[in-house]
Amino acid sequence: MHLFSYFTEVEEKLFLATSEDGYHWNELNDGRPIWESPIGTKQLRDPFIMEDAEGKFHLVWTDGWQSKSIGCAWSMDLIHWHDAKLIPVMEHLAETQNTWAPEIFYDTCKQAYRIVWSSTVGAGPRNHRIWSSTTTDFQDFSEAQIFFDPGYNVIDATITDLDDRYLMLFKDERGLNENGTTNKAIRSCIMAKEDSDRPSVNHISELITPALTEGPTLYNVERNGGKEWILLVDGFQEHYYGAYHSTDLMTWNNITEQVNVPKGARHGSVIKLNKGLSLK
């Protein structure tokens, strides 16, 4: 079963949906929010859920447009969330403008969980880079460092483990939020598995998706006797969710009309559940 966590423009809270095939999504809790943030700005944007090796779920989220911290909580059943707190990942850098779209992956070389997010540090227009911090227990966190810097404005990194390497999808944030703009869409790259807080990167792709798309999430499904990848993106300007299909992570086909993401969903993330849960 796949789990989709998201928020909506109307309610900046945690919403969940599930899918057996990765194409057809069923809203949980009759489409109402599962949980809301009791901390910080009380905003809960860009939620990301990771299931650890012990079956505990860790939720991280964007705590508003200008926060220097990210929200964090845990759950065993995806319904009841505990120990909500702010992780002050960028509080030590006074010129930090924002801390957006945190996600978690297990860094096999560091043998620790790595949280990645987007921040602009310094005065002037926002010019983001991808930052990261590691933890083994979600109590103590390493000092934030730049994780990915291609030399231009980037946000919304999501990382998939491909056994011998990582695939990272990110939004090229250059351009304007208007039709016909250059960039403002998703690229991919290969990231080496190496014991470094700033691993080497190569094969940065051309744009995968149309302009004015963000918040990529990637997952694979078994279909027609083979494995395929599905990329979901938030068409933030035109208020739609886009879906793309690939078998090799290089060539992508638009399958938006085949995938029914919950109406009104914004910047969501998909994971495959490792344990069986009774979710309705």
C-alpha angles and dihedrals in degrees: 000000000000124000124209117198119191147142130225133228089242096050122025093205138108116286125177136199132176135211135186095198103029091241105073116052127198119202116231124223090024090292094303123127117276096207142351131214115260094189143066114356089350087235116128111194133160096013118200125188126197126186112215128211091270093053096255117139119224118199123197127178147169110271097208137303099294106026120129091206136064127225121244136182138152138222140179096205105028089241105071113051124195143194096017109194144155117250105212094215096153102024091104091063107071096196094057109130100188147347112216142180104358119198133178133220133167110253103213094194094052092036087223140101112264121207116202128190143154124260139166113214116191140033125298133043116349112276106173132199128184113259131187146193131189132221137172097196108020087244103083122038133191119242111277118259135176107272102180129017117166091173096263142069112296135167142165103046118186122181130207124193111231094181099248096035143003128253113213124195119194142164118254096221097193116117136041133297093249137096115278094026122148116248116343086137144093129294131174133214140178117249121198122237100236138135096263139109087222107038121194118269131204142162097045103189133225115259110300099191136036121273118280096039126123145152099064121198125182132199139156132232137187109245135159091358095306145074121265135177126230123200119196122195135182113240089206099178098047095034100240138118117236127206129198132186132212139166096192104030089241106073116052130193125197110245098162092129091056098053122072107202113182112278114261095016116156130196099338134173132218128212133171112241115235096196131048115253131179101236126169 
